[in-house]
Amino acid sequence: MKITQRINRPIPRMATNAYKTFRVASPVATHFRPATCEEFDCTAFNNGWTYIKAELERENLLYLVTHAGKRYREMSMPVPFKSPEGTWEFGPEQLCLVFEPGQTCFQARSHRLPLGRPEFYFAGRGDYRSFSPRAAQRFNRPDDWLDSFQNHMDKIKTEIQKG
């Protein structure tokens, strides 16, 4: 049940100082607040959720899940899976823990809602390997940032056209 997110970036062909980064940032610490499942419109809160008991046992999570104070029922049910053709089918019945709707989900601590604060706009030397907002130029208005970005792209286009 471990979830990891990989960032898919092309491998840079030049030194980091040959690049210029334009970044828009909304840091979680300053631009978001914790939210309840109800505020977040959490699917698990609204519809309930299901875990396959054997998978929880394999990940050594069964005890934690069953002793978390949440209402659930053990049910034997066919479990859907995606076929090699990409269609959803039902496999054999497995013992599942079915959690009722209307209760806080297990991901509730990660629910966040935006505060409505304006984003931060930066432009500076370097790519993702060396870019630092502290050393970058900060724009107060999105239009100024966009204008700087367009001017930079025009310079690149001109250089490409020169050959």
C-alpha positions as CSV (number, residue, x, y, z in Angstrom):
1,M,0.0,0.0,0.0
2,K,3.0,2.3,-0.3
3,I,2.4,5.1,-2.7
4,T,5.3,6.9,-4.4
5,Q,5.2,9.6,-7.0
6,R,7.9,9.8,-9.6
7,I,8.7,13.0,-11.4
8,N,9.2,12.5,-15.1
9,R,11.8,15.0,-16.3
10,P,14.1,14.9,-19.4
11,I,17.8,14.5,-18.5
12,P,19.4,17.9,-19.0
13,R,22.0,18.2,-21.7
14,M,23.6,21.4,-20.5
15,A,25.0,22.8,-17.3
16,T,22.5,24.1,-14.8
17,N,23.5,27.7,-15.3
18,A,22.5,27.5,-19.0
19,Y,18.9,27.3,-18.0
20,K,16.4,29.9,-16.6
21,T,13.5,28.7,-14.5
22,F,10.1,30.4,-14.3
23,R,8.1,29.1,-11.3
24,V,4.7,29.7,-9.8
25,A,4.5,28.5,-6.1
26,S,1.7,28.1,-3.6
27,P,3.5,26.6,-0.6
28,V,1.4,24.3,1.6
29,A,2.6,26.0,4.8
30,T,1.4,29.4,3.7
31,H,-1.4,28.8,1.2
32,F,-3.3,25.9,2.5
33,R,-5.0,24.8,5.7
34,P,-6.0,21.4,7.1
35,A,-9.5,20.4,6.2
36,T,-12.0,17.8,7.5
37,C,-13.1,15.0,5.3
38,E,-16.5,16.7,4.9
39,E,-15.0,20.1,3.9
40,F,-12.6,18.3,1.5
41,D,-15.5,16.4,-0.1
42,C,-13.6,13.2,0.5
43,T,-14.8,10.3,-1.6
44,A,-14.2,7.8,1.2
45,F,-16.1,10.0,3.7
46,N,-19.0,10.3,1.2
47,N,-19.2,6.8,-0.1
48,G,-17.3,4.6,2.4
49,W,-14.3,2.5,1.4
50,T,-13.2,-1.1,1.2
51,Y,-9.9,-2.9,1.9
52,I,-9.1,-6.5,0.9
53,K,-8.3,-8.2,4.2
54,A,-5.5,-10.4,2.7
55,E,-3.7,-7.3,1.5
56,L,-3.8,-5.7,4.9
57,E,-2.4,-8.8,6.4
58,R,0.4,-9.0,3.9
59,E,1.3,-5.3,4.7
60,N,1.0,-5.9,8.4
61,L,-1.7,-3.2,8.6
62,L,-4.7,-5.4,9.6
63,Y,-4.4,-4.7,13.4
64,L,-4.0,-0.9,12.9
65,V,-7.0,-0.7,10.5
66,T,-9.3,-2.9,12.7
67,H,-8.4,-1.1,15.9
68,A,-8.7,2.5,14.6
69,G,-12.2,3.1,16.0
70,K,-13.9,3.1,12.6
71,R,-17.2,1.3,11.8
72,Y,-16.8,-1.6,9.4
73,R,-18.2,-5.0,8.4
74,E,-16.4,-8.0,7.1
75,M,-17.9,-9.2,3.9
76,S,-17.1,-11.7,1.2
77,M,-17.3,-10.1,-2.2
78,P,-15.9,-10.3,-5.7
79,V,-13.0,-7.8,-6.2
80,P,-12.8,-5.8,-9.4
81,F,-9.6,-5.7,-11.4
82,K,-8.5,-4.2,-14.7
83,S,-7.9,-6.8,-17.4
84,P,-5.0,-6.7,-19.9
85,E,-7.5,-5.3,-22.4
86,G,-8.2,-2.4,-20.1
87,T,-11.8,-3.4,-19.1
88,W,-12.9,-3.9,-15.5
89,E,-13.8,-7.4,-14.5
90,F,-14.6,-9.2,-11.2
91,G,-12.3,-11.8,-9.8
92,P,-13.1,-14.4,-7.2
93,E,-14.7,-13.5,-3.9
94,Q,-12.4,-12.3,-1.2
95,L,-12.9,-11.3,2.4
96,C,-13.1,-7.5,2.6
97,L,-13.4,-4.8,5.3
98,V,-16.2,-2.5,4.2
99,F,-16.1,0.9,6.0
100,E,-19.3,2.9,6.4
101,P,-19.7,6.4,4.8
102,G,-19.8,9.5,7.1
103,Q,-16.6,8.7,9.1
104,T,-13.2,10.2,8.9
105,C,-11.0,8.4,6.4
106,F,-7.4,7.2,7.0
107,Q,-6.0,10.0,4.8
108,A,-7.7,12.8,6.7
109,R,-4.4,14.3,7.9
110,S,-3.4,15.0,4.3
111,H,-6.6,16.8,3.4
112,R,-5.9,20.5,2.6
113,L,-7.9,23.4,1.2
114,P,-6.5,26.6,-0.3
115,L,-6.6,29.8,1.7
116,G,-7.1,32.0,-1.5
117,R,-3.8,33.7,-1.2
118,P,-2.1,34.9,-4.3
119,E,0.7,32.6,-5.7
120,F,4.4,33.5,-5.6
121,Y,6.0,34.2,-9.1
122,F,9.7,33.6,-9.6
123,A,12.3,33.7,-12.4
124,G,15.9,32.8,-11.9
125,R,19.0,31.1,-13.1
126,G,19.3,27.4,-13.1
127,D,17.0,24.4,-13.6
128,Y,15.4,22.1,-11.1
129,R,18.9,21.0,-9.9
130,S,20.0,24.4,-8.7
131,F,17.1,26.9,-8.8
132,S,16.6,28.7,-5.5
133,P,13.6,31.1,-4.9
134,R,15.8,33.0,-2.4
135,A,18.2,34.0,-5.3
136,A,15.5,34.4,-7.9
137,Q,13.6,37.5,-9.0
138,R,10.2,37.7,-7.4
139,F,7.3,39.3,-9.3
140,N,4.5,41.0,-7.5
141,R,2.1,40.7,-10.4
142,P,1.4,37.7,-12.6
143,D,1.3,39.9,-15.7
144,D,4.9,41.0,-15.0
145,W,6.0,37.4,-14.6
146,L,4.2,36.4,-17.8
147,D,5.8,39.4,-19.7
148,S,9.3,38.3,-18.5
149,F,8.6,34.7,-19.6
150,Q,7.4,35.8,-23.0
151,N,10.5,38.0,-23.5
152,H,12.7,35.1,-22.6
153,M,10.9,32.8,-25.0
154,D,11.3,35.4,-27.8
155,K,15.0,35.5,-27.1
156,I,15.2,31.8,-27.5
157,K,13.2,31.8,-30.7
158,T,15.4,34.5,-32.2
159,E,18.5,32.5,-31.4
160,I,17.0,29.4,-32.9
161,Q,16.1,31.3,-36.1
162,K,19.7,32.7,-36.4
163,G,20.8,29.1,-36.6
